[in-house]
Amino acid sequence: MSGTDRRGFLGTAAAALAGVALAPGIRLIEFAAARAPEEPASAKVRWGMLIDTAKCASGCDACVRACATENGLEATGRPRTDAQWIRKVELKDPKSGRQHSAPVMCQHCAHPPCVDVCPTGASFKRADGIVLVDMHTCIGCRYCIMACPYKARSFVHENLSGQRPEVPRGKGCVEGCTLCVHKVDRGDGITACAEACRAAGHEAIVFGDLNDPESPVSRRLRELPNRALREDLRLDPGVRYAGL
Amino acid sequence: MIRLVVAALAIVCAVPAAQARVQKPVLVIERAGNCVEPTEVMRREHRKLLLQQRERTVRLGVRTRAHSLAGCVECHASSKTGSVLGPEGFCQSCHDYAGVKADCFGCHSPKPAGARR
């Protein structure tokens, strides 16, 4: 058995062990939903998130900072034109005084308006539901920024340097939350924001496959009453909010 | 008459060529023999290969390393500067010589992952 063969066997064995079920629906270690690098994204999976506003702490911006670090979004000192992929929103009902806090980013709609309006086909939805910008085709017209009801996209106004190798970005293109597509493709099975939220002890963001009824996000979606932002538009977003 | 003109042209062309005004590209290949395609194929077709790989990666989510720009950078970044750019950088020196503008690195990192900035 050559070195690579042995490694392959050990990998398979580890994957099999990881799947040992304690009880139906509860696994010792969750399967990392990794696919082979040569395998294209599949429509069997739909990536999405649940944001539990009851757990999201007011004033905490761990998710926003993690996003900036992961994707190499550096502040220029001119916040009005800085790219913003995720932002914290504080909500208050003026009658009851009840307050919420929640992160808002690209909602990865099943029927994305940004894709409908894009004149070059640069805005597109990948088979697994992630809405992306093909920056090679983007002409920077910013129609998608106008069309997005969630104000989720940003335009890059200035020349950039020091981009992360996994996250190419540059002047003249529109960009937005990629649902950490480079991490998803690597098989991490979690976004930077969800990771940071967990590390901060809130676990307000749950990421996973909406099509898999046993995924943590699907289970939480069954348990908690939840809704989409701007449900009236019937865009079927991949990001859902509980407690709003 | 035509022969005369051709001969005269040949002389005119030969003089600047002999002076070699344009510096030849500096091609330092530190990890020779490890390329994903034969040199002749890469010289002619690297643009096409990169384009095809780019479509597969961005649109379909295929993340194979061969033919990817990140794969090129990983192998060809200079051990001195850590980059494929710069006057002696693998990409830039040849593109400067050929007078072809490669705008890949306006967005993509010219340095391999791991070595940041």
Interface residues (C-beta under 8 A of the other chain):
Chain A: P37 E38 E39 P40 A41 F124 R126 A127 D128 L132 D134 M135 H136 N159 L160 G162 Q163 R164 P165 E166 P168 R169 G170 K171 C173 V181 D185 R186
Chain B: R54 R56 V58 R59 L60 G61 V62 R63 T64 R65 A70 V73 G106 C107 H108 S109 K111 P112 A113 R116 R117
